[in-house]
């Protein structure tokens, strides 16, 4: 089993069946935030946060969430440096995608996630969310910011 893994959003879109949900992931050192789109690829909704343990456990938990939502593709946030270059966090994210691609046939693409957490934090502050609630939801809201960016781009292809 080996999934399509691409940086090209158009190639990713071409590999997807119509009327299917997509997942957005905010992959971090301690957690994986998950957002799921509607089947029309118009709205990303914060869905879940997985507390990371080790790859096998994390991947099983992630694929269980995605399987229950009939997801057909994964948009993985790529934490580029502010100058656009790729550092160690990007390497970790790409390695996670390669390892995940060995466990699923779901196509995977990357989306530049610079400032996604800042944007998510700002949205939650505007919604007057408590600090505890923000801490609990930040990763999945960041995942929805990542996924929404990719959905908006796909809608313009």
HELIX and SHEET records of a PDB file:
HELIX    1   1 UNK A    9  UNK A   14  1                                   6    
HELIX    2   2 UNK A   55  UNK A   68  1                                  14    
HELIX    3   3 UNK A   88  UNK A  101  1                                  14    
HELIX    4   4 UNK A  116  UNK A  126  1                                  11    
HELIX    5   5 UNK A  131  UNK A  155  1                                  25    
SHEET    1   A 6 UNK A   5  UNK A   6  0                                        
SHEET    2   A 6 UNK A 107  UNK A 112  1                                        
SHEET    3   A 6 UNK A  71  UNK A  78  1                                        
SHEET    4   A 6 UNK A  21  UNK A  27  1                                        
SHEET    5   A 6 UNK A  31  UNK A  37 -1                                        
SHEET    6   A 6 UNK A  44  UNK A  51 -1                                        
END                                                                             
